[in-house]
Amino acid sequence: MATHITDECINCGACEPECPNEAISEGDEVYVIDPKLCTECVGFHEYEACQAVCPVECCIPDPERRESEDTLIARAKTIHANKDFGDSFPSRFSKG
């Protein structure tokens, strides 16, 4: 599932520079995540970077947009066509 930002967002901007896909941008009142660019950081981290830095914990999985690890890594490979992700890549799905 793509991550989304709830209306509890305090518009601090801490999340935006952490996104490896540049999926986060400033909205009218809160930051927003483009679900077409969000990979939940699969391919880059074993956690969702926006969640890790959010001071009010408003970056959460979108229950309306459930996606598999395969879907997310395929998206990352499309977005970052020049990056070699290899067979073993960071993913929250593979956390112990």
C-alpha positions in Angstrom: 0.0 0.0 0.0 1.2 3.5 -0.7 1.8 5.6 2.3 -0.4 8.7 2.8 -0.3 11.7 5.1 -3.3 12.3 7.3 -4.8 15.7 8.2 -2.9 15.6 11.5 0.1 16.8 9.4 1.7 19.9 11.0 3.2 20.9 7.6 6.8 20.8 9.0 8.3 19.4 5.8 10.5 16.9 7.5 9.3 14.0 5.3 9.8 15.6 1.9 13.6 15.4 1.6 13.6 11.8 3.0 11.6 10.3 0.1 13.9 8.5 -2.4 11.2 8.8 -5.1 10.3 12.5 -4.7 6.7 11.4 -4.1 6.1 13.9 -1.3 5.1 17.5 -2.0 3.5 20.4 -0.1 -0.2 20.4 -0.5 -2.7 23.3 0.3 -2.8 22.5 4.0 -0.7 19.4 4.5 2.0 17.5 2.7 0.8 14.9 0.2 2.2 11.7 -1.2 1.7 10.8 -4.9 0.7 7.1 -4.8 2.1 6.6 -8.3 5.6 7.4 -7.0 5.4 5.9 -3.5 7.2 2.6 -3.1 7.1 2.6 0.7 10.8 2.9 0.4 11.1 -0.7 -1.0 14.5 -0.9 -2.7 16.0 1.9 -0.5 15.2 1.2 3.2 13.8 -1.5 5.5 11.4 1.1 6.8 9.3 4.0 5.4 11.6 7.0 5.7 8.7 9.5 5.9 7.3 7.6 8.9 10.7 7.6 10.6 11.1 11.4 10.6 7.5 12.5 11.1 7.1 14.2 14.5 3.4 13.6 14.7 3.2 10.1 13.1 0.8 11.1 10.3 2.6 9.2 7.5 0.7 5.9 7.5 -0.1 3.1 5.1 -3.2 3.8 3.0 -5.7 1.0 3.7 -7.4 1.9 0.3 -4.2 1.1 -1.6 -2.7 -2.3 -0.7 0.3 -3.3 -2.8 2.7 -6.2 -2.7 6.4 -6.0 -2.4 6.6 -7.1 -6.0 4.5 -4.2 -7.2 6.5 -1.7 -5.1 9.9 -2.9 -6.3 8.6 -2.9 -9.9 7.6 0.7 -9.4 10.9 1.6 -8.0 12.7 -0.1 -10.9 10.6 2.0 -13.3 11.1 5.3 -11.5 14.9 4.6 -11.1 15.6 2.9 -14.4 19.4 3.4 -14.1 19.7 1.9 -10.6 20.6 -1.7 -10.1 18.5 -3.0 -7.3 19.9 -6.5 -7.6 18.1 -9.6 -6.2 18.4 -8.6 -2.6 17.1 -5.1 -1.8 16.0 -3.3 1.3 12.3 -3.8 2.1 10.1 -3.5 5.1 8.6 -6.8 4.0 11.9 -8.6 4.7 12.5 -7.2 8.2 13.1 -9.9 10.8 
